[in-house]
Amino acid sequence: MNKSIIFIFISLYFTLWNNTYSQNLSDVNQSIPVSNLFKSQEILPLKLNYSNKDLKKKTNDSTYLKTSLSYKTENDTWNVIDIEIRKRGNFRLKNCYYAPVKIKIKKSKSKGTLFEGNKKLKLVLPCLTNKSKNDYIVKEYMAYKLFEIISPYHFNTRLVAISYEEINGKKIKIHNIKGILIEDDKKIAKRHEGDILKRSINPLNHDPITSVYNAFFQFMIGCTDFSTAFQHNQKLLFVDKKIIPIPYDFDVSGLVNPSYAMGSGEKSENLGLTSVTQRLYRGFKRNPAIIQQVREEFLNNKNALIEIVDSLNPYFDDPKEFLKAKNYILDFFEVMESNERFNNEITSKLRTK
């Protein structure tokens, strides 16, 4: 066959491949309505009161405690909503002082309020009562905001400042803590006109491009505490005949680097890691062109990602914690920019099982 004809066929092949896989995720419809709760990214002041002890001992998937939630309005007044709460999570329940919370709000109670349209919400609280507890929350929130830049298929979140009245018998203890409100996964499905899949699906059957975005993101924040195969800290969205992984829960990551991370068991010895800040690429083997494409897009978005990091600086109690977080992300880009480090830390680590 004539060499020029062969060249034309090869060029045509790569053109078709690029049209198939080079979807810029920012091109996905961003005009889908978002709840008023998540439209603003100003930190939202809240007030909560409940027994942490009762939450841990007396609630489960179907049993809730009744309480109230107060939030500060734009007019500096406080609105009060009746809510129900229950515990959630596994590791944090056993090892943390503050129990993670699932919030349920009746439609009639949220109507006309900032929380309208949000029947269920997750509330991420600090783990321990130590000095760095709020900075850990800000760094986990940072991870959520970074992923928003990377993919339109993400959880909407809101950083909150909580005055928590812990009821313990006749005593009340005030905790001033930060937290993260996270929308229900059904909201993501509705926003993209898709469905949340409950069953396990082989990761190699997931959408290639969004799977690699997810893997690069997890590597960027230094997280190995996830499984796309078994939906551990991952949800699977089925939309446009594609299976798309959506990550959440990033507290046990190198970016956050909490004092309790290595004790969680997630950074297990069989991964060869001795520090939570060590990175390990956990993505599966894909077409090399996809890997390179995602690499280039991360590099092209470097400034936008660093701007997210810098924008959260004012929320840190300890400036050193902010610098640790920023330097951790900058080190990721050193890997992206170096062919040698990229090959050693990503290309050579592609999983086959």
Secondary structure, DSSP 8 states (H G I E B T S, - for coil): --HHHHHHHHHHHHHHHHHHH---GGGS---S---HHHH--S-EEEEEEE-HHHHHHH--SS--EEEEEEEE-TTS-EEEEEEEEEE--SHHHHH-SS--EEEE--HHHHTTSTTTT-SEEEEE--SS-STTHHHHHHHHHHHHHHHHHH-SSS--EEEEEEEEEEEETTEEEEEEEEEEEEE-HHHHHHHTT-EEE-S---GGGS-HHHHHHHHHHHHHHT----BTTTTBSEEEEEETTEEEEEE---SSSTTT--TTGGGGSSS-GGGT-SSTT------B---HHHHHHHHHHHHHTHHHHHHHHHHTGGG-SSHHHHHHHHHHHHHHHHHHH-HHHHHHHTGGG-B--
